[in-house]
Amino acid sequence: MLKIVILVVVVMGFDVKKTIQLKSNHPLHDVVERINEKGGPYIGVVMAYPTEELALLSSGFFLPSSGLPSLQLSGRTFNIGKIKGVDVIYVMTGEQTLNAGITVQILLDVFDIKGIVHYGIAGSANDSLSLGDVSIPKYVAFTGSWNWKEFHSEKGDLPELKFGAYNFPEKGDNLLAKIEFTSQQLYSNGQPMEEVFWLPIEPKWFSLASQLQDMKLVQCVNETYCLRNTTSCLWIESFSSDIFLDNAY
């Protein structure tokens, strides 16, 4: 099954002069300064796939800046404009975690950003979700890193996945045993490194996202293409991984 995922993360307290990492002799240094002084602080909008950018542009919500609508940095296009009167900069990250991390770091280092919204399509094994549903995670976790555990080993402190739970036609023991997901290292300004599994979404932004609960979602792209089910917004715990299986069985 597929669903649309909205991930809201906030980054607060950035000072423009501290975040500009371009050298004074960089050809775009003065351009970036004008962007930060004219607009901002900006909401950063990031997405991975061209279809997600197409959805934004087709909506008509994004209005490019009349002065400087875009800027090329490190092979990425940073698009400057407004959405519903709010100053935004949107950028395509490309696929995979590495590309996302690099793109977001450039966005934060160069521009005056007060928060980031990520949205896009995703796969789901949850039968309660249907094509076209919008899910808003309260927490996220990265499950692409794990330890393989021995058969009949004791339960650890972190969440586990038992392969026997997916035996077909019946669940049961499986010599593959199970895997234990590993925690990640979280670094924050002024804080010591912390080992975490669940990373919470910024509470204020998560609360704002709750206003989407009664939003009526579009069921049809046109007269020919319509969703079979009534779509809705859901609040869930979530996870992310660079391992993806697109297989109904």
C-alpha positions as CSV (number, residue, x, y, z in Angstrom):
1,M,0.0,0.0,0.0
2,L,1.0,3.6,-0.5
3,K,0.3,6.6,1.5
4,I,1.4,10.3,1.6
5,V,3.6,11.2,4.6
6,I,3.9,14.6,6.0
7,L,7.0,15.0,8.3
8,V,7.3,18.2,10.3
9,V,10.6,19.2,11.9
10,V,11.4,22.6,13.4
11,V,14.8,24.2,13.8
12,M,14.7,27.3,15.9
13,G,17.0,30.0,17.0
14,F,19.3,30.5,14.0
15,D,21.1,33.8,13.5
16,V,21.5,34.8,9.8
17,K,25.1,35.9,10.2
18,K,26.0,32.7,12.0
19,T,24.3,30.4,9.5
20,I,25.9,31.9,6.3
21,Q,28.8,29.6,5.5
22,L,29.7,31.0,2.1
23,K,33.1,32.7,2.0
24,S,33.1,36.4,1.5
25,N,34.7,35.9,-1.9
26,H,32.2,33.3,-3.0
27,P,30.4,34.6,-6.1
28,L,27.0,34.1,-4.5
29,H,27.8,35.5,-1.1
30,D,26.1,38.9,-1.7
31,V,23.1,37.2,-3.4
32,V,22.5,35.0,-0.4
33,E,22.7,38.0,1.9
34,R,20.1,39.8,-0.1
35,I,17.8,36.7,-0.1
36,N,18.1,36.5,3.7
37,E,17.6,40.2,4.3
38,K,14.7,40.6,1.8
39,G,12.7,37.6,3.0
40,G,12.9,35.2,5.9
41,P,13.2,33.7,8.2
42,Y,12.1,31.1,5.7
43,I,10.3,27.8,6.1
44,G,12.3,25.1,4.3
45,V,10.3,22.6,2.2
46,V,12.2,19.5,1.1
47,M,11.1,16.6,-1.1
48,A,12.8,13.7,-2.8
49,Y,10.8,12.8,-6.0
50,P,9.9,14.9,-9.1
51,T,6.2,13.9,-8.7
52,E,6.2,15.5,-5.3
53,E,7.5,18.8,-6.8
54,L,4.9,18.5,-9.5
55,A,2.2,18.2,-6.9
56,L,3.3,21.4,-5.3
57,L,3.6,23.4,-8.5
58,S,0.3,22.0,-9.9
59,S,-1.5,23.2,-6.7
60,G,-0.7,26.8,-7.5
61,F,0.1,27.5,-3.9
62,F,3.8,28.2,-4.5
63,L,4.5,31.7,-5.9
64,P,8.1,32.3,-7.0
65,S,9.9,35.4,-5.9
66,S,9.7,38.1,-8.6
67,G,13.2,39.2,-7.8
68,L,15.2,36.0,-7.6
69,P,13.1,32.9,-8.0
70,S,15.9,30.3,-7.6
71,L,19.5,29.8,-6.7
72,Q,21.9,27.0,-7.7
73,L,24.2,25.7,-5.0
74,S,26.2,22.5,-5.0
75,G,24.1,21.2,-7.9
76,R,20.9,21.8,-6.1
77,T,18.2,24.3,-7.0
78,F,16.8,26.3,-4.1
79,N,13.5,27.9,-5.1
80,I,12.6,31.1,-3.3
81,G,9.0,32.3,-3.0
82,K,5.8,32.2,-0.9
83,I,3.1,29.7,0.0
84,K,-0.1,31.3,1.3
85,G,1.9,34.5,2.1
86,V,4.6,32.6,4.1
87,D,8.2,33.0,2.9
88,V,9.5,29.5,1.8
89,I,12.5,28.0,0.1
90,Y,11.9,24.6,-1.4
91,V,14.5,22.2,-2.7
92,M,14.7,18.7,-4.1
93,T,16.9,16.4,-2.0
94,G,17.1,13.4,-4.3
95,E,16.7,9.9,-3.0
96,Q,18.5,8.2,-0.1
97,T,19.4,9.4,3.3
98,L,22.8,10.8,2.3
99,N,21.4,13.1,-0.3
100,A,18.7,14.3,2.1
101,G,21.3,15.0,4.9
102,I,23.6,17.0,2.6
103,T,20.8,19.0,1.1
104,V,19.2,19.9,4.5
105,Q,22.6,20.9,5.8
106,I,23.2,23.3,2.9
107,L,19.8,24.7,3.4
108,L,20.4,25.4,7.1
109,D,24.0,26.6,6.7
110,V,23.3,29.1,3.9
111,F,19.7,30.4,4.4
112,D,17.8,32.0,7.3
113,I,15.6,29.0,8.1
114,K,13.3,28.7,11.1
115,G,11.8,25.3,10.4
116,I,11.6,22.5,7.8
117,V,8.7,20.6,6.4
118,H,9.2,17.4,4.5
119,Y,6.5,15.7,2.6
120,G,6.3,12.9,0.1
121,I,5.0,9.5,-0.9
122,A,5.9,6.4,1.1
123,G,5.2,2.7,1.3
124,S,3.3,1.1,4.1
125,A,2.6,-2.3,5.5
126,N,-0.2,-1.0,7.7
127,D,-3.6,-2.4,6.6
128,S,-5.4,0.6,8.2
129,L,-3.8,2.9,5.6
130,S,-4.9,3.2,2.0
131,L,-3.7,4.9,-1.2
132,G,-4.2,8.7,-0.8
133,D,-4.2,8.8,3.0
134,V,-2.1,11.5,4.7
135,S,-0.2,10.4,7.7
136,I,1.5,12.8,10.2
137,P,4.1,11.1,12.4
138,K,4.5,12.1,16.0
139,Y,7.9,10.3,16.2
140,V,10.2,9.0,13.6
141,A,12.9,6.3,13.8
142,F,15.5,5.0,11.4
143,T,15.2,1.2,11.0
144,G,17.9,0.7,8.4
145,S,20.5,-0.2,11.0
146,W,20.1,-3.4,13.1
147,N,21.8,-6.3,14.9
148,W,20.9,-9.9,13.9
149,K,20.0,-11.9,17.0
150,E,20.4,-15.6,17.7
151,F,17.5,-18.0,17.6
152,H,15.6,-17.9,21.0
153,S,17.8,-15.1,22.3
154,E,16.4,-12.9,25.0
155,K,14.6,-9.7,24.2
156,G,16.7,-6.6,24.3
157,D,16.0,-3.0,25.2
158,L,15.2,-1.8,21.7
159,P,12.4,-2.7,19.3
160,E,12.7,-6.0,17.4
161,L,11.4,-7.7,14.3
162,K,10.7,-11.4,14.4
163,F,10.9,-13.1,11.0
164,G,8.6,-15.9,12.2
165,A,5.8,-13.4,12.5
166,Y,5.7,-13.3,8.7
167,N,5.8,-17.0,8.0
168,F,3.2,-18.1,5.5
169,P,0.5,-19.4,5.8
170,E,0.9,-19.4,9.6
171,K,3.1,-17.5,12.0
172,G,5.7,-19.6,13.8
173,D,9.4,-20.1,14.7
174,N,11.9,-19.3,12.0
175,L,15.6,-20.1,12.1
176,L,16.3,-16.6,10.8
177,A,15.3,-15.6,14.3
178,K,15.0,-11.8,14.7
179,I,16.7,-8.5,14.4
180,E,17.0,-5.7,16.9
181,F,16.9,-2.2,15.6
182,T,19.8,0.0,16.8
183,S,19.7,3.5,18.2
184,Q,21.1,6.5,16.4
185,Q,23.4,9.2,17.6
186,L,21.7,12.6,18.0
187,Y,23.8,15.8,18.1
188,S,22.3,19.1,19.2
189,N,23.7,22.6,19.9
190,G,24.8,23.0,23.5
191,Q,23.9,19.4,24.3
192,P,26.0,16.2,24.7
193,M,25.5,13.5,22.1
194,E,22.5,11.3,22.9
195,E,21.6,7.8,21.8
196,V,18.0,7.7,20.6
197,F,15.6,5.4,18.8
198,W,12.5,7.5,18.5
199,L,13.0,11.1,17.4
200,P,10.0,13.3,18.4
201,I,8.6,15.9,16.1
202,E,8.6,19.4,17.4
203,P,5.4,19.6,19.6
204,K,4.2,23.0,18.5
205,W,4.4,22.1,14.8
206,F,2.8,18.8,15.5
207,S,-0.1,20.6,17.2
208,L,-0.5,22.9,14.2
209,A,-0.6,19.9,11.9
210,S,-3.6,18.6,13.9
211,Q,-5.7,21.3,12.1
212,L,-5.6,19.1,9.0
213,Q,-7.8,16.5,10.7
214,D,-11.0,17.8,9.2
215,M,-9.6,18.8,5.9
216,K,-11.5,17.4,2.9
217,L,-9.0,15.7,0.6
218,V,-9.3,15.5,-3.1
219,Q,-10.6,12.1,-4.3
220,C,-10.2,12.5,-8.1
221,V,-7.4,13.8,-10.3
222,N,-9.9,14.1,-13.1
223,E,-13.1,12.5,-14.3
224,T,-11.2,9.3,-15.1
225,Y,-8.8,8.8,-12.2
226,C,-10.4,8.6,-8.8
227,L,-9.4,6.9,-5.5
228,R,-11.5,3.9,-4.5
229,N,-11.5,4.7,-0.8
230,T,-12.3,7.9,1.1
231,T,-9.0,9.4,2.3
232,S,-8.2,10.9,5.6
233,C,-5.5,12.3,7.8
234,L,-4.0,10.1,10.5
235,W,-1.6,10.7,13.3
236,I,0.9,7.8,13.7
237,E,4.3,6.8,15.0
238,S,6.5,6.3,12.0
239,F,9.8,5.0,10.8
240,S,12.2,5.4,7.9
241,S,14.6,3.0,6.2
242,D,16.7,2.8,3.1
243,I,15.5,-0.8,2.8
244,F,12.2,-0.9,0.9
245,L,10.1,-3.9,-0.3
246,D,7.3,-3.2,-2.8
247,N,5.7,-6.7,-2.6
248,A,2.2,-7.5,-1.5
249,Y,3.2,-10.9,-0.3
